[in-house]
Structures are given as structure tokens and as C-alpha cells.
Amino acid sequence: MKSSNYTIFVAVIVSLGGFLFGFDAGIISGVMEYAGTKFDLNDAQSGWVVSSPSFAAMLAMLVAGRLSDIVGRKRILLVVGFTYALSAILSAYASSYEMLYMARMLGGFAFGAALILAPTYIAEISNSKNRGTLVSIQQLNIVLGFFAAFLSNYYINASYSGGSTFFTEENIWRWMLGIEFFPAILYFILLFFVPRSPRWLFVQNKEAEGKAVLARLYGDAIAEEESANIIQSINADKNKEKVQIGELFKPALRFILLVGLTIAILQQVTGINAIYFYANSIFKQTGIGTDASFSSGVLLSATSVVFTLVAMYLIDRMGRRPLLLVGIAGIAISLLLCAYSFNQATYQLSAEDVTTLEGVDQTKLNGVLGKTYDNDVDFKNDMKAALGNQDYKRYEGAILEAAVDMNAILVLLGILGFVACFAFSLGPVMWVMLSEMYPTKYRGLAIGFIGFVNSFSSWIVQQIFPWELSNLGNAMSFFIFGMIALVGFFILVRVLPETKGKSLEELERELVRS
């Protein structure tokens, strides 16, 4: 295998952890359509089932970077692969709300480690010319995981809706969760075929093995050049004391820490995981129905794949800064379009509409017939009061399809625009820049700390989003996300550096301020 092909092969395998993260995130959107009703979950419980993996990921990110500095990136990634597979099996066999969220937290520990170790490892096997593209493979695998999950959910749900005797309301969500076992165990096996990180090997005084890995990755000539750069960087750090987390806040690193934290927080608080993790629920709010919401999820995830490929093509050509700024501006516009569209919606159930609601006790709805609502919060509250929370959740798609009057196309365009802009900017560019900005000595700790903040932000968004929809409504929820993105754009215009085309050692000299 040619050295360039081998490098890509290794990067693809390592970043399959991202595929599993995307698969898990996409799967839960469909799972909650059935498991939420099965366990009669309230908003807080629904949020916890969805967000608990991100909560566990926060803890993993605190220790994974430092632990990988001690025992190596590859060993931790092997543990990650096995844990993913175990989580999938336990989730599928969950017999209670508690078992379901605990099994999902186990998977959260895995992807928390994977999300910081994969870009770290890939940055350490790459050079300045291909680093952006190779690290972006992580984001490509995440969105491919989303696509595979939404496609899997779509076919399982279509089979169930079509009258399949194999899938039932009791087991459909279990199959959705259990399928993740197969890519997880494949990831675990393939990890045995990747080498240890060459830069980590040099730090561990295993120069011969490190040079051998670099030679296999890039050929002898480039391996010598990269080896010299790595040794120079390590020698410069030899007399420095062991890194403590407090050192990340010292003046020399303050600027790049601020940039990293800004990007990491913006990536999550603009609502990407609210969109992905609750995609089916969001699409149902437009009145297109449950089945159509599953197919819309496939379109959403396909858009992510296409525009992540665009990012991979452009990131080492156009640069990190232009992609990020154009993307965050597009995100703000798209979210505000969704807010506007939901704000124009009205809701009304007629006697004729009610006759189309199969399975619903129609006599309970007599008190709301003919009443017009100008916001979704009041409408849903009256529906829940009339039917009960569990029955409303079971038939929500059909009820909204019958009652809502709005331009669903505008919402779809807004969401697809948001996902497209995210996929070529905040999604891949954040991880590329985090893998580039920090000196070798601080990289594992810095990415772990910023990854923790990123995961905490993600957890907050996932946890409160069901509450937001129930209490603030669709329009206000999207307006908040859109305004955050708009403010983020003006912050990044002022602070964002460009890291394209520079070695890790060059970036260290430029960005670390003495």
C-alpha cells in the first residue's frame, strides 16, 4: 500500500469512532418516538435519556487526553471500541428508564474519549499539507454515522408502519439501538491494524519505532523531516515542568485558549445537537406527520454528508477562517428563518380533522374543536390536558398534521441550510483548529479541557430542549439559537486566527505568546 493511501486508511479507521457517535446521535431521534411513550417519560426524563451520553462524555474528556499521554492513543481507542459495542447491547435490552440511560452513559464515556483522541491522533500522523483534510475525516464519519442512523430508522419505521409482524411497538426501538453493535465491533477489530502515534512514540523515547511509523506513512524523505521537527519541539519542552491544568490559563496560552473555548461553545449552543438528536420531533412540529419526519431526517443527514465533503475539499485550500466565518453567518440566517416560519403558524382542530385521528379517543377533544391557537405551546398544553401526556405523545404526529397551518417548506429549508453551513464550518473546522493550535506538551490536556466544555454545552442544549419546546415554543427556541449564532459571528471576526498550511511547530511559535 502506498504511503499516502496508508495514511488515509489509518485516519479513516481511527475516526470511525466519530461514525459511532453520529450513529448513536441519529438513532436516538427515532428511538424516542417509541421509547418515550413506552416509559411514559416527562420532558426532563426525555432530555436525560438523550443527553446522558454527553454528560458521561464530559467526564471522559477530562481524563482521556491525559491518560492517552501516559498509555498511548491506540490503547485508549481499543477500550473505546469495546465499550461502544457493550453499550449498544445493553441499550437494546433496557427494561426500564434507568437501565436505558445508564447503558447510554456507558456509550457516552466511549465517544467522549473518541471525539478528542481521534483528531489528536490524526494530527500526529499528518503533516501541514494534509492535516486539515485528514482531521476532517472525523467529521465526515460523524455525519456518515448520522446518515446511516437516519436511513436505518427510516427503513425500520417504514417496515413497522407497513404492517410488518416482525417489528412491534415494543421492539422497534430496541432494534434501532441494537444495530449499533455491528459497526462498533467492526471498529474495535480494525483498530488492531493501526500503528501507535509517531509523535507519542518520540515523547516516550521510542524514536526508532516513531521513525518507522512516519516512514510507512510518508516515505523515508518526509519521515526524516518530520522526525527532525518533532525532536526539536520535544527538546524545547524538556526542561519544562509537568503540565497542570492551571497552566492552560497562563498569559502565553490565554489567546489560543480563548479562541478554542469560543469555537467549542458556539459549536453546541447554536443548537446542532438539538436538531440532530430531536430531528424527528422537530419535523413533526411542522405537521408533516411521523412517517414523513423519518424521511426528512434522511434528507437532513444526506445534506450533512455532502457539505462535509465540501469542507474537506476546501479546508486546506480556502483556509479555516473563511469557512468558519461564512458558515456561522449562514447558521444565524437559517435559524432565524426557522424562527420566523414557526412564528407564523396557527393551530386548529375541526370536527372533520378529529375523525382522521385513528386510535384517539375523539370525545376527549370536544372542548378544543374549532378553537384557533396562534402558538404551539397553548395548543399542546390543551391537547395534553384533554388526552393525557402519554396518549398525546403517541399520536402527536397525526394531531399536528391535522391541526397546524404553516409553511413547512420554509422550516425544512432553514434546517437544511443550518445543517449545511454547520457541516462545512463549525463541525469539522473546530476539531482541526483544536488539533493545530496547542503545543505538543499541552495538546492532550488542552483538547481534553476544551472538549469537556464543548460536551457540557452539548449536554445543556440536549437536556433543556424538550423543556424549551414545551414552555417557550418552537419559534422562540429557534430565535434564541439564531441570535447566539449572530453574536458568535461578530466575536469570531475579531479573534479567529488562520492556521492553514503551517506545521504544528510553526503554529506553536506564532500563537504561543511569551
GUKENU-845854 format. One record per residue (C-alpha): chain; y, z, x; residue in three letters; residue number from 1. Coordinates in steps of 0.25 Angstrom, whole numbers. Layout:
<pts>
- ch|y|z|x|aa|i
- A|Y|Z|X|ALA|NUM
...
</pts>
This chain:
<pts>
- ch|y|z|x|aa|i
- A|0|0|0|MET|1
- A|14|-4|6|LYS|2
- A|23|8|9|SER|3
- A|33|4|-2|SER|4
- A|22|3|-12|ASN|5
- A|16|16|-8|TYR|6
- A|30|24|-9|THR|7
- A|31|19|-23|ILE|8
- A|17|23|-26|PHE|9
- A|19|37|-21|VAL|10
- A|32|38|-28|ALA|11
- A|26|33|-42|VAL|12
- A|15|43|-41|ILE|13
- A|24|55|-37|VAL|14
- A|33|52|-48|SER|15
- A|22|51|-59|LEU|16
- A|26|66|-61|GLY|17
- A|38|60|-68|GLY|18
- A|30|51|-77|PHE|19
- A|22|64|-82|LEU|20
- A|36|71|-84|PHE|21
- A|40|59|-92|GLY|22
- A|27|58|-100|PHE|23
- A|28|73|-103|ASP|24
- A|42|72|-108|ALA|25
- A|40|59|-116|GLY|26
- A|27|65|-122|ILE|27
- A|33|78|-128|ILE|28
- A|43|70|-136|SER|29
- A|31|65|-145|GLY|30
- A|23|77|-143|VAL|31
- A|34|86|-150|MET|32
- A|33|77|-162|GLU|33
- A|20|83|-165|TYR|34
- A|18|96|-157|ALA|35
- A|32|101|-162|GLY|36
- A|26|100|-176|THR|37
- A|13|105|-172|LYS|38
- A|18|118|-167|PHE|39
- A|30|119|-176|ASP|40
- A|40|120|-165|LEU|41
- A|54|124|-167|ASN|42
- A|66|118|-158|ASP|43
- A|65|128|-147|ALA|44
- A|49|126|-146|GLN|45
- A|50|111|-147|SER|46
- A|61|112|-136|GLY|47
- A|52|121|-127|TRP|48
- A|39|112|-129|VAL|49
- A|47|100|-124|VAL|50
- A|56|107|-113|SER|51
- A|46|117|-108|SER|52
- A|41|108|-97|PRO|53
- A|55|106|-92|SER|54
- A|56|121|-91|PHE|55
- A|44|122|-83|ALA|56
- A|49|111|-74|ALA|57
- A|61|119|-71|MET|58
- A|52|130|-65|LEU|59
- A|44|119|-57|ALA|60
- A|57|113|-51|MET|61
- A|61|126|-46|LEU|62
- A|49|127|-37|VAL|63
- A|43|113|-36|ALA|64
- A|53|108|-25|GLY|65
- A|52|120|-16|ARG|66
- A|36|120|-18|LEU|67
- A|35|106|-14|SER|68
- A|43|108|-2|ASP|69
- A|32|118|2|ILE|70
- A|19|112|-2|VAL|71
- A|24|97|-4|GLY|72
- A|28|88|-15|ARG|73
- A|14|82|-17|LYS|74
- A|6|95|-19|ARG|75
- A|16|99|-30|ILE|76
- A|15|86|-37|LEU|77
- A|0|87|-37|LEU|78
- A|1|100|-45|VAL|79
- A|11|93|-54|VAL|80
- A|2|82|-58|GLY|81
- A|-9|92|-61|PHE|82
- A|0|101|-69|THR|83
- A|5|89|-77|TYR|84
- A|-10|86|-81|ALA|85
- A|-13|100|-85|LEU|86
- A|0|101|-94|SER|87
- A|-4|89|-101|ALA|88
- A|-17|94|-105|ILE|89
- A|-12|108|-109|LEU|90
- A|-1|102|-117|SER|91
- A|-11|93|-125|ALA|92
- A|-19|105|-129|TYR|93
- A|-8|114|-132|ALA|94
- A|-12|123|-144|SER|95
- A|2|130|-146|SER|96
- A|17|128|-143|TYR|97
- A|15|138|-132|GLU|98
- A|4|130|-125|MET|99
- A|11|117|-127|LEU|100
- A|24|121|-120|TYR|101
- A|16|129|-109|MET|102
- A|8|117|-106|ALA|103
- A|20|108|-105|ARG|104
- A|27|118|-96|MET|105
- A|16|116|-86|LEU|106
- A|19|101|-86|GLY|107
- A|33|105|-84|GLY|108
- A|30|112|-71|PHE|109
- A|24|99|-67|ALA|110
- A|35|90|-70|PHE|111
- A|45|99|-65|GLY|112
- A|39|98|-51|ALA|113
- A|36|84|-52|ALA|114
- A|51|80|-56|LEU|115
- A|56|86|-43|ILE|116
- A|45|83|-34|LEU|117
- A|43|68|-37|ALA|118
- A|57|64|-33|PRO|119
- A|57|73|-21|THR|120
- A|44|67|-16|TYR|121
- A|48|53|-19|ILE|122
- A|62|55|-12|ALA|123
- A|54|60|0|GLU|124
- A|45|48|1|ILE|125
- A|57|38|-1|SER|126
- A|68|32|7|ASN|127
- A|83|29|4|SER|128
- A|79|15|-1|LYS|129
- A|69|18|-11|ASN|130
- A|71|33|-15|ARG|131
- A|79|31|-28|GLY|132
- A|69|21|-33|THR|133
- A|57|30|-29|LEU|134
- A|62|43|-35|VAL|135
- A|66|35|-48|SER|136
- A|51|33|-49|ILE|137
- A|50|47|-54|GLN|138
- A|60|44|-65|GLN|139
- A|52|31|-69|LEU|140
- A|40|39|-70|ASN|141
- A|47|49|-79|ILE|142
- A|51|38|-89|VAL|143
- A|38|31|-88|LEU|144
- A|32|44|-92|GLY|145
- A|41|45|-104|PHE|146
- A|37|31|-108|PHE|147
- A|23|34|-107|ALA|148
- A|24|46|-115|ALA|149
- A|32|40|-126|PHE|150
- A|23|28|-126|LEU|151
- A|11|37|-127|SER|152
- A|17|46|-138|ASN|153
- A|21|33|-146|TYR|154
- A|6|28|-146|TYR|155
- A|0|41|-149|ILE|156
- A|10|43|-160|ASN|157
- A|8|29|-165|ALA|158
- A|-7|31|-166|SER|159
- A|-5|44|-173|TYR|160
- A|5|38|-183|SER|161
- A|-4|26|-185|GLY|162
- A|-15|35|-191|GLY|163
- A|-23|38|-178|SER|164
- A|-34|48|-181|THR|165
- A|-35|52|-166|PHE|166
- A|-20|57|-165|PHE|167
- A|-17|68|-175|THR|168
- A|-4|77|-177|GLU|169
- A|-12|88|-170|GLU|170
- A|-16|80|-157|ASN|171
- A|-6|69|-156|ILE|172
- A|4|77|-147|TRP|173
- A|-8|82|-139|ARG|174
- A|-12|68|-135|TRP|175
- A|3|65|-132|MET|176
- A|3|77|-122|LEU|177
- A|-11|75|-116|GLY|178
- A|-9|61|-112|ILE|179
- A|0|66|-101|GLU|180
- A|-13|71|-94|PHE|181
- A|-17|57|-89|PHE|182
- A|-4|54|-81|PRO|183
- A|-4|68|-76|ALA|184
- A|-17|68|-70|ILE|185
- A|-15|54|-64|LEU|186
- A|-2|59|-57|TYR|187
- A|-10|71|-51|PHE|188
- A|-20|61|-45|ILE|189
- A|-10|51|-40|LEU|190
- A|-3|62|-32|LEU|191
- A|-14|63|-23|PHE|192
- A|-10|49|-18|PHE|193
- A|4|52|-13|VAL|194
- A|8|58|0|PRO|195
- A|16|70|3|ARG|196
- A|31|69|4|SER|197
- A|34|64|18|PRO|198
- A|47|72|19|ARG|199
- A|40|85|15|TRP|200
- A|30|82|26|LEU|201
- A|41|81|36|PHE|202
- A|47|94|31|VAL|203
- A|33|100|33|GLN|204
- A|32|95|47|ASN|205
- A|21|85|44|LYS|206
- A|29|73|50|GLU|207
- A|16|65|53|ALA|208
- A|12|65|38|GLU|209
- A|26|63|33|GLY|210
- A|28|51|42|LYS|211
- A|14|45|38|ALA|212
- A|19|46|23|VAL|213
- A|32|39|26|LEU|214
- A|25|28|33|ALA|215
- A|16|26|22|ARG|216
- A|28|26|12|LEU|217
- A|37|17|20|TYR|218
- A|31|12|33|GLY|219
- A|32|17|47|ASP|220
- A|46|12|50|ALA|221
- A|53|18|38|ILE|222
- A|44|31|39|ALA|223
- A|50|33|53|GLU|224
- A|64|32|48|GLU|225
- A|61|41|36|GLU|226
- A|54|51|45|SER|227
- A|66|52|54|ALA|228
- A|75|55|43|ASN|229
- A|66|65|37|ILE|230
- A|65|72|50|ILE|231
- A|80|72|53|GLN|232
- A|82|78|39|SER|233
- A|72|89|41|ILE|234
- A|77|93|55|ASN|235
- A|91|94|50|ALA|236
- A|85|105|40|ASP|237
- A|76|112|50|LYS|238
- A|86|123|53|ASN|239
- A|90|126|39|LYS|240
- A|84|138|31|GLU|241
- A|75|137|20|LYS|242
- A|81|131|7|VAL|243
- A|84|141|-4|GLN|244
- A|89|136|-18|ILE|245
- A|103|143|-16|GLY|246
- A|105|133|-4|GLU|247
- A|106|121|-15|LEU|248
- A|119|127|-19|PHE|249
- A|126|127|-5|LYS|250
- A|138|119|-3|PRO|251
- A|131|108|5|ALA|252
- A|121|105|-7|LEU|253
- A|131|108|-18|ARG|254
- A|135|94|-21|PHE|255
- A|121|88|-22|ILE|256
- A|116|100|-30|LEU|257
- A|127|98|-40|LEU|258
- A|124|83|-41|VAL|259
- A|109|85|-43|GLY|260
- A|111|96|-53|LEU|261
- A|121|87|-61|THR|262
- A|112|76|-62|ILE|263
- A|100|85|-65|ALA|264
- A|107|92|-76|ILE|265
- A|112|79|-82|LEU|266
- A|99|72|-82|GLN|267
- A|94|82|-92|GLN|268
- A|106|87|-100|VAL|269
- A|109|73|-105|THR|270
- A|96|74|-113|GLY|271
- A|86|65|-107|ILE|272
- A|74|75|-110|ASN|273
- A|79|77|-124|ALA|274
- A|78|62|-126|ILE|275
- A|64|61|-119|TYR|276
- A|58|74|-124|PHE|277
- A|63|73|-138|TYR|278
- A|63|58|-139|ALA|279
- A|55|57|-152|ASN|280
- A|63|67|-159|SER|281
- A|76|61|-155|ILE|282
- A|71|47|-160|PHE|283
- A|67|53|-173|LYS|284
- A|81|59|-175|GLN|285
- A|85|44|-177|THR|286
- A|76|42|-189|GLY|287
- A|67|32|-183|ILE|288
- A|54|41|-186|GLY|289
- A|43|47|-178|THR|290
- A|35|35|-174|ASP|291
- A|48|27|-170|ALA|292
- A|53|39|-162|SER|293
- A|40|37|-153|PHE|294
- A|42|23|-151|SER|295
- A|57|25|-148|SER|296
- A|52|35|-137|GLY|297
- A|44|24|-130|VAL|298
- A|57|15|-130|LEU|299
- A|65|27|-124|LEU|300
- A|55|29|-113|SER|301
- A|54|14|-110|ALA|302
- A|69|14|-108|THR|303
- A|67|25|-98|SER|304
- A|57|17|-90|VAL|305
- A|66|4|-90|VAL|306
- A|79|11|-85|PHE|307
- A|71|20|-75|THR|308
- A|67|7|-69|LEU|309
- A|81|2|-69|VAL|310
- A|85|15|-62|ALA|311
- A|74|13|-51|MET|312
- A|79|-1|-49|TYR|313
- A|94|3|-48|LEU|314
- A|94|17|-41|ILE|315
- A|92|12|-27|ASP|316
- A|101|0|-30|ARG|317
- A|113|5|-38|MET|318
- A|112|20|-34|GLY|319
- A|110|33|-40|ARG|320
- A|125|36|-44|ARG|321
- A|128|23|-52|PRO|322
- A|115|25|-60|LEU|323
- A|117|39|-63|LEU|324
- A|132|37|-68|LEU|325
- A|128|25|-77|VAL|326
- A|116|32|-82|GLY|327
- A|123|45|-86|ILE|328
- A|135|37|-93|ALA|329
- A|124|29|-101|GLY|330
- A|117|42|-105|ILE|331
- A|130|48|-110|ALA|332
- A|133|36|-119|ILE|333
- A|119|35|-124|SER|334
- A|118|49|-128|LEU|335
- A|132|49|-135|LEU|336
- A|127|36|-143|LEU|337
- A|115|44|-148|CYS|338
- A|124|56|-152|ALA|339
- A|133|46|-160|TYR|340
- A|121|40|-167|SER|341
- A|115|53|-171|PHE|342
- A|129|58|-176|ASN|343
- A|129|46|-186|GLN|344
- A|116|50|-192|ALA|345
- A|114|55|-206|THR|346
- A|102|60|-213|TYR|347
- A|98|59|-228|GLN|348
- A|84|60|-235|LEU|349
- A|83|53|-249|SER|350
- A|72|55|-259|ALA|351
- A|67|42|-255|GLU|352
- A|67|45|-240|ASP|353
- A|59|58|-243|VAL|354
- A|47|50|-249|THR|355
- A|45|43|-236|THR|356
- A|42|56|-229|LEU|357
- A|27|57|-229|GLU|358
- A|22|71|-227|GLY|359
- A|35|78|-230|VAL|360
- A|36|88|-242|ASP|361
- A|47|80|-249|GLN|362
- A|50|91|-259|THR|363
- A|56|99|-248|LYS|364
- A|66|89|-245|LEU|365
- A|73|88|-259|ASN|366
- A|84|97|-254|GLY|367
- A|89|87|-244|VAL|368
- A|87|74|-251|LEU|369
- A|100|65|-251|GLY|370
- A|107|75|-242|LYS|371
- A|115|68|-231|THR|372
- A|116|74|-217|TYR|373
- A|125|70|-206|ASP|374
- A|118|77|-195|ASN|375
- A|103|79|-191|ASP|376
- A|104|94|-189|VAL|377
- A|107|97|-204|ASP|378
- A|97|87|-209|PHE|379
- A|85|92|-200|LYS|380
- A|89|107|-204|ASN|381
- A|88|103|-219|ASP|382
- A|75|96|-216|MET|383
- A|68|107|-209|LYS|384
- A|73|117|-220|ALA|385
- A|66|108|-230|ALA|386
- A|53|105|-223|LEU|387
- A|51|115|-213|GLY|388
- A|53|113|-198|ASN|389
- A|38|109|-195|GLN|390
- A|38|98|-206|ASP|391
- A|52|93|-203|TYR|392
- A|47|91|-188|LYS|393
- A|34|84|-193|ARG|394
- A|42|74|-202|TYR|395
- A|55|73|-194|GLU|396
- A|54|59|-190|GLY|397
- A|51|54|-204|ALA|398
- A|62|63|-210|ILE|399
- A|73|58|-201|LEU|400
- A|68|43|-202|GLU|401
- A|70|45|-217|ALA|402
- A|84|52|-217|ALA|403
- A|92|48|-205|VAL|404
- A|102|37|-205|ASP|405
- A|107|33|-191|MET|406
- A|108|22|-181|ASN|407
- A|95|25|-173|ALA|408
- A|97|13|-164|ILE|409
- A|109|20|-158|LEU|410
- A|101|32|-155|VAL|411
- A|90|24|-149|LEU|412
- A|100|16|-140|LEU|413
- A|107|29|-136|GLY|414
- A|94|36|-132|ILE|415
- A|88|23|-125|LEU|416
- A|102|22|-118|GLY|417
- A|101|36|-113|PHE|418
- A|87|35|-108|VAL|419
- A|90|22|-101|ALA|420
- A|102|28|-94|CYS|421
- A|95|41|-90|PHE|422
- A|83|32|-85|ALA|423
- A|92|25|-74|PHE|424
- A|101|37|-71|SER|425
- A|99|52|-73|LEU|426
- A|83|50|-74|GLY|427
- A|80|44|-60|PRO|428
- A|93|46|-52|VAL|429
- A|93|61|-53|MET|430
- A|80|62|-46|TRP|431
- A|83|52|-36|VAL|432
- A|96|59|-32|MET|433
- A|90|73|-32|LEU|434
- A|79|68|-22|SER|435
- A|90|62|-13|GLU|436
- A|102|72|-13|MET|437
- A|95|84|-7|TYR|438
- A|92|87|7|PRO|439
- A|77|87|10|THR|440
- A|78|102|13|LYS|441
- A|83|105|-1|TYR|442
- A|77|93|-9|ARG|443
- A|65|100|-15|GLY|444
- A|73|113|-19|LEU|445
- A|86|105|-24|ALA|446
- A|78|96|-33|ILE|447
- A|70|107|-38|GLY|448
- A|82|115|-42|PHE|449
- A|89|103|-48|ILE|450
- A|76|99|-55|GLY|451
- A|76|113|-61|PHE|452
- A|90|111|-66|VAL|453
- A|86|98|-72|ASN|454
- A|74|103|-78|SER|455
- A|81|115|-84|PHE|456
- A|91|105|-90|SER|457
- A|80|97|-96|SER|458
- A|73|109|-102|TRP|459
- A|86|114|-109|ILE|460
- A|88|100|-115|VAL|461
- A|74|99|-120|GLN|462
- A|73|113|-125|GLN|463
- A|86|112|-133|ILE|464
- A|85|98|-138|PHE|465
- A|77|101|-151|PRO|466
- A|87|112|-154|TRP|467
- A|99|102|-151|GLU|468
- A|93|92|-161|LEU|469
- A|91|103|-172|SER|470
- A|104|110|-170|ASN|471
- A|114|100|-164|LEU|472
- A|108|87|-169|GLY|473
- A|105|74|-163|ASN|474
- A|120|69|-161|ALA|475
- A|125|82|-155|MET|476
- A|113|83|-145|SER|477
- A|115|69|-140|PHE|478
- A|130|71|-139|PHE|479
- A|128|83|-130|ILE|480
- A|119|75|-121|PHE|481
- A|129|63|-121|GLY|482
- A|141|72|-117|MET|483
- A|133|79|-106|ILE|484
- A|130|65|-100|ALA|485
- A|144|61|-101|LEU|486
- A|149|73|-93|VAL|487
- A|138|71|-83|GLY|488
- A|143|57|-80|PHE|489
- A|156|62|-76|PHE|490
- A|150|73|-67|ILE|491
- A|141|63|-60|LEU|492
- A|153|53|-58|VAL|493
- A|159|64|-49|ARG|494
- A|147|70|-42|VAL|495
- A|136|59|-41|LEU|496
- A|133|54|-26|PRO|497
- A|125|41|-23|GLU|498
- A|112|43|-15|THR|499
- A|107|29|-15|LYS|500
- A|102|23|-2|GLY|501
- A|103|35|7|LYS|502
- A|92|43|14|SER|503
- A|89|57|10|LEU|504
- A|95|61|23|GLU|505
- A|107|53|21|GLU|506
- A|110|59|8|LEU|507
- A|108|73|14|GLU|508
- A|119|70|24|ARG|509
- A|128|65|13|GLU|510
- A|126|74|1|LEU|511
- A|124|88|8|VAL|512
- A|138|93|11|ARG|513
- A|139|102|23|SER|514
</pts>
